[in-house]
Amino acid sequence: MSTEFGSELDGQVAIVTGASSGIGSATAESLASRGASVVIAARRAEKLEALEANIEDTDGEALVVPTDITNDDDIDDLVEATLDEYGRIDILVNNAGVMPLAHIAEADRETLQTTIDVNLSGLIKLTHAVVPTMMEQERGHIVNLSSVVGRFLQENSAHYNAAKAGVKMFGDSLRLDVADAGIHVATIEPGAVDTELLDHIPDDELQAGVKEYVGSMDALAPEDIARTITFVVTQPERVDINEVLIRPLDQVQP
């Protein structure tokens, strides 16, 4: 028996972090269009409220939970609010991220720490908070956003490379622990995507160079990654897509 397109995720609940813009926003809209109730989390409440309105205008369902992924109390509040409202968590999209690229000799310690806290530590802590619910349900999907630079090296990016490589290793290791509980784990590794993430680069000259590089190609759109994530979480239960490396056709390096 087939499932009608657009209803594959009916009755399922998805948490999407970093949902105030870019990939997170597009993913929340995509999952909602397939029937999921989406819990949208990020620091910018006004952006989340605008996204909530967009989703509800197309007959979707969304719950706004302003969240700083580096704050342990916020992580607990996000999970608690989701369970209070819906009683379950079927999908976790760990998308929140920052990309403050810099040469290691010129980066300040706050930048280095923030890169690890947002891209890796927050992801691990939120996953830790969600996994018990998924284990009790005996099903779930965890989708972690890494990057092409988690696999291939890029200069002026040692701290960011390390964080994104850590995401990949965490996902691979996590799968060993939770697959037998019916939990799927996927790592998505985007190449050049045209998002505001580029604005996180603190050095003006470096930022201009990266934007020029991304602008030199037909870069991916956030919706391209959202479609990929939606594809991953709408497969039959027996299918476990572990890793997707996705780049623009004309991105050769990295």
Salt bridges, closest charged atoms under 4 A:
GLU8 OE2 - ARG34 NH1 2.90
ASP72 OD1 - LYS125 NZ 3.19
ASP90 OD1 - ARG88 NH2 2.77
ASP90 OD1 - ARG139 NH1 2.94
ASP172 OD2 - LYS168 NZ 2.38
GLU189 OE1 - ARG151 NH2 2.92
GLU196 OE2 - ARG44 NH2 2.65
ASP199 OD1 - LYS211 NZ 2.64
ASP224 OD1 - ARG227 NH2 2.42
GLU237 OE2 - ARG139 NH2 2.87
ASP240 OD2 - ARG175 NE 2.48
GLU243 OE2 - ARG151 NH2 2.37
GLU243 OE1 - LYS168 NZ 3.70
